[in-house]
Amino acid sequence: SRLFTFLFSTLVGSIFLAGVLVTPALIVHFFWYKPHPTDHRRYVSQNVEAWLFWAAANVVISWGLAMIVDIIPVIIRMLISLSWGHVSEETKTRIELYNAVKDTLKPVLYAASAWISWIILFQNIFQLHDSSEAQSYAAYTDRVVQVIEFLFFFALVFCAQRMLSHAIAFAFHQTAYRERLQELKVGLRVIEQLRTFKPKHRHAKSSSHAPMFSMLGFMTPFSGEKEPIGSHANRQHSSPADTTDDADDADNEHVVKGRKGKGKRKLRESKTFEQMVEKTPTETPASEYPSPAACVSDTDSPHGVPGTPHRYPPTPVRRLSGTDQQHEDFNPAVQAARVLKSAVLHDARNIKGNNYDLSELVSSVNTVQDAKRLARAIYTTFRDRHRQYLVPSDFYPAFHTHQEAQDAFRVFDRDNNGDISRSEIKSTVLRIYKERRFLSRSIRDAGAALKLLNQILLFIAIIMLFFISLSVFGVDVTQSLTSVYTLGIAASFVFKNSASNAFDAIMFLFVTHPFDTGDRCFIDTENLVVKKMGLFATVFLRSDGTESYYFNSQLFTKFITNVRRSDKMAEGLTMQVAWRTPLAKLDELEKLLNEWLATEENRWFEPSTSIMLQSINFQRYLEITIAIPHNSTWQDWGLRTTCRTAFHAAVQYYCRQLGIVCFESPMPIEFADADTQLFTPAPEADAGFENASGEGDGAARNLLGFTPPHSTGSHLRARKSRSRKAAMRTADG
């Protein structure tokens, strides 16, 4: 296989193969025909020479044509760089599209060069074929030229079909996935930049997070120090320990208290990290290791991986000295040799296959636990120890400019509040991880649908090629297609409904495109999640685990609500309160809820809500609606349920605190005195105040996702409400 790849993929191999093909022709001409020049030997010699010369010429010409096709974008980019100095993103996009379809153009060029070279050799040089009405010197060439002409149209039609498929796929992906891909790409780039950031100074007692940082690519606190932990160099940069890191970590299973417990945790995590490195020594990318400036050089330490006692694998690394490396980089002869080597060994025919670099879309986050650890690492690395949240200035050390840091900060600050909490970082990392997974599945399913569409276009191309072949081989169309027309008319009646459904499915999937794989949709009264998309049917998953199959032709006429593509959603909490409830208590309830939403640590809601009076039921009770302004969509149904439960718990807590209750209005019963015949009115019964704080004076507990506020307030900065649009959207219920 290597020999085959070398012969057909490189210029050197093509020239060698052409020489091998030409050698028998020269031997036949000089050692078989020249000594005895007869007519028969002349006929045989010309045929052998023509075919071998034609094959050898096409081997070299095809490589040259493929090389020209490959080098066109390089030349265009070079000319634009020399002329304008900068290549625009639109030009880069067009170059990428050209690189994606350039292999489709090459077979047409191969077929055209084969046809032209065959005419030149067989008709003009060796004169074995005559294009006029007279019979050719080699009679079989009359049929061969028809076959070669048919092969050209064969390649042309199939390449046109593939180009059409590529055009549909590009238009579809550009419309359906462009924004999602761009957003995902930006998010992954920001997370990767934050993940690989190596702080210059970390105090000694923060080494409890060192194993986690090492697993995620961060530099451990002592990876850049040659002195031991207790040395003067380490004491010089030490600072008071941040005792809030472990206490604020909600993802830890146990909170370790005391110095002894922390020491055990350090040893346990360090052991886990060493075991991980020993188990998977070759899976850690080189980019995840600390930079050479921050690590011990290989001269001082024989370790292959920083922090590990062994080298995996133990192969010596050859290093050039600085002078030799500089001389090699600036030597014109060396540079010219490299360019020549790349040119002659270039795989112009793409025999080795495509090997695209997908490292830009690859992240170290593979599980939910990895995403949580990565979010925790970002939070503990950039957070100031005097704050419980991050501000844009915390990201400045990790980026080249302040604008880049602010753009990266906005990736996590979904509510544009100017600060991000730990929960926002975790939710953003989890969202990007899930988005990457769902987007990969969506593109895969769309690719399967496009593959089926490509087969339909291929069938149409075969029909077109059938008619072209009749014309090329000189078949009388009017007499030969009578039976074909009859079969076509019969098939139109048989496949009428199937063709109509296929057209509706294509329009639904590639034009309307109401959902992607993983999207949560409301169809009629059903709450469904798209599991798999097909050209003719879509598989949906219900909350109970059952799967439903819908034909796309049926979905074409249904009303579909796509939750993932929606904006931040809201809903209403409808409840009844007593008729005698003072409106001042309702105002106080609204005020307390807004204060809680402004300081709610999970940032699950928009920091504004309102209470609307919906109806008065015969003066028996008041029906009110409280807006629940979610800070995200309901794509994550579990998160939506958790947020809804927490909001209901908060309403119940504050209602009990304010003494807001609900009961039917009292009946107007009066008691009559038998002696005086007078009526005594019943005493008024006011709703009592039930202080909810009596449940316990200790630390506030998390109840159904709602944590009662502390008497001293929250450590988080209160968010400001910009508008009440989210709350007013639920005014109608």
Protein Blocks (a to p, Z undefined) as FASTA:
>chain_A
ZZmmmmmmpmklmmmmmmmmmmmmmmmmmmmmmmmccfklmmmmmmmmmmmmmmmmmmmm
mmmmmmmmmmmmmmmmmmmmmmnopacfklmmmmmmmmmmmmmmmmmmmmmmmmmmmmmm
mmmmnopacfbfbdcfblmlmmmmmmmmmmmmmmmmmmmmmmmmmmmmmmmmmmmmmmmm
mmmmmmmmmmmmmmmpccfbdcfklmmmmmmmmmnopacfklmpcbdfklmklmmmgccd
dfklmmmmmkbmbdcedjklmmmmmmmmmmmmmmmmmmmmmlpcfklpccfklpccfklp
ccfbghiabdcdfbdcddddfklmmmmmmmmklmmmmmmmmmmmpcfkomnopaddfklm
pcfbfbfklmmmmmmmmmmmmpcfkbcbdcfklmmmmpmblklmmmmmmmmmmnonopac
fklmmmmmmmmmmmmmmmmmmmmmmmmmmmmmmmmmmmmmmmmmmmmmmmmnopafklmm
mmmmmmmmmmmmmmmmmmmmmmmmmmmmmmnopacehiacdehjaccddfbdcfkbccdd
dfkopacdddfklmmmpccddfklpccddddddddddfklcfklmmmmmmmmmmmmmmom
nlpaccbdcdddfbdchhlaccdddddddfbdfkbmmlmmmmmmmmmmmmmmmmmmnopa
cdddddddddddfklopacdddddddddddfklnoccdcddeehiacddfkbpfbdcddd
fbfklmmmmmnZZ
